[in-house]
Amino acid sequence: MSSSGFSPGPPSVFTGEGYHIWVIKMKTYLQAFDLWEVIKSKAELAPLRANPIVAQIRQHSDEITERHKAMSCIQISVSDMIFTRIMACESPKQAWNKLKEEFQGTKRTRQQQLLNLRRDFENLKMNEEETVKQYSDRIMVVANNIRLLGEQFSEVRIMEKVISTLPKRYEAKISSFEDSRDLTSISLIELINALYAQEQRRASTLEEHQEGTF
């Protein structure tokens, strides 16, 4: 552990659902303890040479300890049911790969999942009763699921989706953005907040108008 005293809490427990999220969290957790290289390395632990010097003995012992720490991190981050799948693994790398093989799915399965998610993304449209934030949240769920499967998904693409599928009542606001500044120079959150502010003003004006009719 680093000398700064940083000590992350216990890792998320994987129960068989949400593997793609768990694996990202676990990678960060292992990195926090300088243990990710133990999982990442393809090299197996070499046996100690004959007649080793003290430095070689210490290095070998440290490498064994690191593997035990990494294995412990993996074991405490899975439920008992998942643990039975990896308890026979002799190294943390074997345990990691075992979980990956079982829960990440085959390349063909992931490709089909990506196709379905891309289709979902293209078919998204804002409902009349939705706020722009609710709609953007729906878009982000699909976009982030695509990212979790390893595909790059830019913010620009999400912004283009939002702009191209908004109802007509937002056309004036989008046009004013295009006239005053390049849409590529603003962030998604800036765009959503500006559109949400317009919604709030419209709702307030409508409420005042309704009150004035009584």
N, C-alpha and C positions, 0 to 999 in steps of 0.2 A: 504494500500500500504506500502511497506517496507520503512524504514527510509533512505535507500540509494538514494532515489530520482528516482529510475528506473521507467520509465513510457513508456510502450510499446505503439506503435501506435494503431490506430483503427483495430479491427479484420477483417479478410477476410469476405466478404459478400457472403453468400450462396444463389445461385439463383436456385437451383434444380439440378445442375450438379456437379459431383466430391464430393459427400458427404463424402466418405472415407478419402479424403485429408482434407476437411474442418473440420471434427470432430477431427482430430489429432491437427490441428492448434488451434481450439477452446479449447481443453483440456489444451494445453500449456498456452493459453491466460488466462483462468480461474485460472490456477495454479499460474500464475504471480501475481494475485491479491488475492491469498489465498481463492479462491471461489470454487475450484474443489470439496472440501468435501461437499459443499452444494448440488451439483449434485449427488455425489457418495453415500451420506448417504441415507439409507433406512428409517430412522426415520422421522416421520412428526413432524412439530413444535408443541410442547405441549402448551396448553393454560396456561396462567399465573395463578398461584395458588391464592386462596383467601388470603387476607391480606399478600401480599408479602412484603419482606424486600427490601430495596433499591438495594442491589446487585442483587437480582432476577429480579427486574424490569429492571435494566440496562442490564443484560444478555439477557433477553427476547427481549428487544429493539434492542440489537446488532444482535441477530439472525434474527429478522425481516429485519433489514437493510441489512444484508448479502444476504438474499434471494432476496430482491429488487435489489441489485447490480448484482447478478447473472442473474436474469431475464432481467435486462437492457442489460447486455452483450450479452445475447442470442438474444434479440430483435433487437439490432443494428447490429447484424452480419448476418441478413437474409434480403432478398429483401422483398418488400411490398407484393408480391404475396405469398411468403413463410410465412410471418408474419400472414396472414389471417388464416393459418392452426393452429397457436398456440396462437392466441390472447385470446381465451377463457380459456386457461390453467391458473390455480390458483397458480402454483408454478413453479420454474425453472426446477425442476426435471420432472414434468409433461410435460413441453415444450420440454425438452431434449429427453425424452422417446418417445414423439409424433413424433419428427423428425426422431428418430432412427427407429421407427416402420414403418414409411412411406418410408424412403429413403435407409435404410441399406438393406432391402429385407429380405425375409424369409430365414431360415436356408437352406431350399431346393434350393432356388435360388442361394445363395452364394456357395453352394456345386457344383452346375452346372457351375457357373462362374469359380470356382477353377479348375474343370475338364477341361474346355475349355482352361484356361490359362496354365495348366500343359501340355496339348497337344501342345499348341503353343510353349511352351518352348522346348519341346522335338524335335519339327520339325524345330527349327531354325538352319540355316546353313549360313555360310559366303558366300556372293556373290563375284564373281571374281573382280568386279569393286569397291568393298568396301575397305575402310581402316579398320584396326583392331579396331580403336577407334569408327568408325561408327558402326561396328558390335557389339562391346561391349555395345554401347549405346542402340542398339535394344534389346539386351539381358536384360539389366538393366530395361528397360521399362516394360517388361513382369515380371521379378522377383519382381520389386517394386509393381506392381499391385497385384501380389500374396500376398505379405507382407501386403498390405493395407486391404486385406480380412481376415487378422488375422493368416496367416500361416507362420511359421518360415521357412526362406529360407537362408541358410548359404552362405557365400562368397566362401567357398570351393566348394560347388556345382556349383556355377557360374563359377569358375575357371576351374573345370573339363569340363564344357560345352564348354568353350572357347577353351581349349586345344584339346578336342576330335573332334571338328568340324572345325578346321582351315584347309585351303588348304595345299597341300604338300609342298609349298615353305617355310612354317614355320617349317618343321620337324627338320631341322638342329639346329635352335635356341632353340626349345623345348628340343632337345636331349642335347644340351650344358647346359641348365638349370638343367636338371636331373643329368648330370654328375658332375656339379660344386656345386650344393646345392639341398636340398630337396624342391620340389615345394610347399609343405605345409608350408614352413617357410617364404614364401614371400606373399605379399598382392596382391590383384587383380590389383590395380593401378600400382604396380611395374611391374607385368607381362605385362600389356597393354603398359606401357611406353617403356619397353625393346623391345617388338615386334614392336611398332611404330617407335622406333629408327632404327630398322633393315629395316623397310619399307623406311624410309627417306634415309638411306645409299644406298639401292638398287636403289631408284629413282634417286639419285644423280649420281651413277655410270652409270646408263643407259643413263642419260642426257649427261654425259661427253663422253660416247662411241658414241652417236649419233652425237655430235658436232665434234668428231674426224673423222667421216666418210665424212665430207664435205670438 
